[in-house]
Amino acid sequence: MRKTSLIVSIGAGWLAVAFATAAFAQVPKGDRIRLQVDPVGKIDGQFVASDDSSVTVLSRSSTLQIDRDKIERVQRYQGEHRNWKRGALIGAGVGLTFGLLIEAVGSMEGESTHGAAALSLTICAGGFGALIGGLIKTDDWKTLPVESLNVSLGRESGIGLTLTASF
């Protein structure tokens, strides 16, 4: 069961009424978004405006107006995160692989290292991978429904009063 809210905003010289469904969050104007658009592909830019038929995005080079029917997916930028765990796991996997290869080659030649090389390479490579993963930052995106790019009614200036009634 969906929860629907009626939001009435009254400000200096304007009145806006909008219906919002609690199942999704609205994307504020100015937020960085990524759209998957058919047949163009991914468009990364700043959310500017929307209406019943289109969404306006400011990309690096120009302002784009995209038909809502063409938008397949919306993602909102959540910030950056470091990759400590992933780097450590990849580094440990690489270290273990090389350690096992050294152990296998050593046992073919009649020398046995008793797994010390495999263990030491796993630990060293895991630590090195965690260090590199911690230095590398990647963008974090949250997928939202297309409806989160709601129609914005009213002006953006003025002092406002918001009344929210859930039903």
Secondary structure, DSSP 4 states (H G I P E B T S, - for coil): ---EEEEEEEETTEEEEEEEETTSPPPPTT-EEEEEETTTEEEEEEEEEE-SSEEEEE-SS-EEEEEGGGEEEEEEEEEEEE-HHHHHHHHHHHHHHHHHHHHHHHHHTT---TTHHHHHHHHHHHHHHHHHHHH-EEEEEEEE-GGGSPPP-S-S-S-EEEEEEE-
